[in-house]
Amino acid sequence: MSDTLTVYGWTATDLRWRQQAACIGFVDTFFPDRPNRHTRAAAIRICDSCPVVTECDDYATEAGEKMGVWGGKNWTKLSRL
């Protein structure tokens, strides 16, 4: 398995931290079709117990994520500020 991933033109070389993420298997919670305060709160609760929340937040910052919950933060809301 390669340690390099390119998504939307951004390349990350070390995403092994994702294997430890508490959100694995919760795609619909973190990226729902119709996000609302309940889905965001559910995602952030999962982040609260995540051992790699800092790495996730760092990734989202570097990648310029604008949608979903990353690192315990609602990036959709933050991108509007």
Rosetta blueprint (number, residue, H / E / L):
1 M L
2 S L
3 D L
4 T L
5 L E
6 T E
7 V E
8 Y L
9 G L
10 W E
11 T E
12 A E
13 T L
14 D L
15 L L
16 R H
17 W H
18 R H
19 Q H
20 Q H
21 A L
22 A L
23 C L
24 I L
25 G L
26 F L
27 V H
28 D H
29 T H
30 F H
31 F L
32 P L
33 D L
34 R L
35 P L
36 N L
37 R H
38 H H
39 T H
40 R H
41 A H
42 A H
43 A H
44 I H
45 R H
46 I H
47 C H
48 D H
49 S L
50 C L
51 P L
52 V L
53 V H
54 T H
55 E H
56 C H
57 D H
58 D H
59 Y H
60 A H
61 T H
62 E H
63 A H
64 G L
65 E L
66 K L
67 M L
68 G L
69 V E
70 W E
71 G L
72 G L
73 K E
74 N E
75 W H
76 T H
77 K H
78 L H
79 S H
80 R H
81 L L
